[in-house]
């Protein structure tokens, strides 16, 4: 195939698809006619349309398909002097082969051997044969019918074995010389001779039959000439055959009137055909006009006059009215009706009795409704496992569920729940078998109720939804582009305006739709729920859209719009072939009201509609660089489609919020739970519509009210009183559970008065219960009480809502700020040197030289402290002025280059330092897996020195905060972190202790993974480690968020004399559960205190806020809060501890903000490089904060100005450039300032200035290459 020219314009294939449809009496004048003759025998008695389909698609047997295309290309290449009937058609046809060639070549290459190998070999062998035969037939005036008959005599052998053909033609050509052939050849003698030769070859070649059998080809046909018959069988192909224009070349004017011309040609051709016996001319014309499946006729680019759609006169929304006294349960009952509940009751009882469930008690309608209520509540509050709802943990358990059902009864109902009688199911394989028999009853009732309770808007959409399921079921689907990839597919018809589900259907596999177009069948089935006689508008995507579907819907009075695929039968090929620029569109119309559109957006968009008209609208589109977007024109039909197509997606979104479903091995269980969610969502939509509060009444609130309504006062618990006083076991194992057991009140319903005095009641009950327990053998009553009072890990006792008298904090007597003084003559570099001290610079110098020598860097020259300082200065400079790539700083571009950097370092030397920079000796690192291994050995030296210097140079304020920061890094490292809520999601985590007043970084630590903290609470350990940098005996105030806060951490800090405040999670051990369970209105708060000075608070803001503190007292303050409609905000009350927390918690965030402005870091594959650059930035920011504090100009002295001065100080007069020029002892012409002119030479040279640039310009007097930019600098600067 490599010798065959692969051509370019595949789109012409469609325009020239009937190129082979020639009159059988035409003379062979070239390879085109020869191929037509061959094709005639191959495809007889196929129609021209079917012939085109077989040629242009891979459905045709690949051997013939590949052979014809290859043969055509070879003939055109070998016989350039032989032209087709029309030269233009020749080249159009050759171009049309490109796409076909590519597809076939790829497909043949993918065939399993030996089929693929035989295929390619077979094609090349045939070339020699047909080259001779084509020449012979062309020169001797053969006709197409003759060729067809000749090839028909040895049809199957030619298909299967090239050697047979080759031998046959060779013998024939030897027998008939060209001279004799011209004069006396008769076609019948030639045919007869071919038959004899072929018979002989077939007898001798048994491999032919084997070859045919292996490739599963049709059986060998009779080797007889095929006659052309004009009977009724020919009429079946007339419609397709007559769609071929006689002249294959059609200009734009002819194409626009193509449908009229085709009808005219139809009548003429039917007049010539021998169809008089049947008299079906008019019938064939009517069939063509009616069906027009080819898409070649009746489409026009002129706008048709179509009537407007009939008016839509329905009253939209729910078909019922909701009174003020009705709640969510009353609306839900209209969907989950009593007959549906009765089905669940009957079938659940039947199934449980049938499997002889142990101790089964028949359920009732009331219990089933309570069961549904509890299931819905589980969707609102999800825990890891089902049994966690009944656990003794205050974190996981849900008291409301405990009061309705004991766990055992709920699990009994769940395991025995059924919707249908399994005994009535028709077995698989028998007529009437229903794959979804188990939920058919519920599905039918819900579909009926969904339709009865809602009058849809005019606009509705059809699409598929997915029910997650990974178990074993025959109709499970996999859709890789969906969020839920493995699932059960559901077809949905949804009101596009309100996302109300009107009708749904479970897809059970292909057997549901034998021989039918699946998308079309789905839409027509779903539309049975729409009342007739109403002008509905339907929207769907390209999976469903087809011309036949649009016609069927139009007959029912339903108008539709859908994106479509351009290869759909009947879609106008003129649109498919049209080449458009972005934003352009082209449309065509067809009777009665079909509208087809192609619009070029980011990709081609094809739309088919029965309700659209030509037109465009202005729409606002997002575009990079335009905050408000840009106005662009978009076809009106596309705007309408985008507006109303998303109904199913919105419905799926509503269903996803509080799903009732849990994992199950039964396929029908998630389907049932999804149907329950469907009913809830539809009920919620009805309520929102009727009450007019589409957004204010959230689905969560609706479900909450529904749970209360369904459960009511039902309880499945048995009435159990206090035990009769029998003593319990007296061994020590019982004692271990006393603390937990006694914290559970006997009556699980506790009113507010009991809750407020809960700690006193618990201690009293503890003593009483211990008195009843038989623990005399160990005498550990007092020990247990002491343990409870001392540890109080449950948080159930010792918390009081009465204010404790706690002492004020000791006075803070430190002088915060830098520990040094700055004189007027000192600059930014002097302050920076207190952080990046000489010993740190010496580490960089030593380790960089060691590393470069160790890897034997080419031409390496040892660096020095002065050079390293200049290197840091240039690196800081690059953070101030950033360009796309590192080498751009040394470019010749006046836009990108930075001249100052060029003068300090040549590019080569800077890159040498950058690539060899090191902070530690790699040889001294302890290997991974051995004791003492340090994951951050490469930067440990710098980290320790900086932490020491940060603490030595600053006395912090009393208020300090702890939080994490992120150093961006996406490379490969074991302790890389992903934090989805951070601006920097992938990176290396850094724990920070920061002065909250000035955002000065006091201490930091790199997080290297869980192995750093085996068996310890990570947040607590981080805070305690960071606080080692704070001097003891000072009443520090520490702030952190809920990742760190716990009662044990607060206790540990209090022992060290450090007071803390932090938001916390209500499930932390020891946090009072009374606060967790308290229900508050927005703005309200509730607090409790505990010895020695613990303060716990719950405050209702936009969400619940929980705070734990060891320095707070009860109290509120007035704060100004932003609120919509109030420019200056509104005054509201806020707890004092929250005000204090908000004021001082943001220290780490402010520090991160300072670090982000002028970052030195560039992308690197070495993990420690961005860490080192971040530490450099930390030192700069701390030095800047010190300067601002000492000079008293916190805002006027910006960090940018400080860094600018720091660069000058670090670089100084250092230059890494070599001194190039005449030796110093001899005076040279360089600085004589006379007759220095730039000249140009052929050879390029490196600039003598050392900037690294090359050019042809040089100084004629100095005779050194120089760039124009460096010319003056070279002659004026030593």
Order of alpha helices (4+ residues) and beta strands (2+ residues): alpha-alpha-alpha-alpha-alpha-alpha-alpha-alpha-alpha-alpha-alpha-alpha-alpha-alpha-alpha-alpha-alpha-beta-alpha-alpha-alpha-alpha-alpha-alpha-beta-beta-beta-beta-beta-alpha-beta-alpha-beta-alpha-beta-beta-beta-beta-beta-alpha-alpha-alpha-alpha-alpha-alpha-alpha-alpha-alpha-beta-alpha-alpha-alpha-alpha-alpha-alpha-beta-beta-beta-beta-beta-alpha-beta-alpha-beta-alpha-beta-beta-beta-beta-beta-alpha-alpha-alpha-alpha-beta-beta-alpha
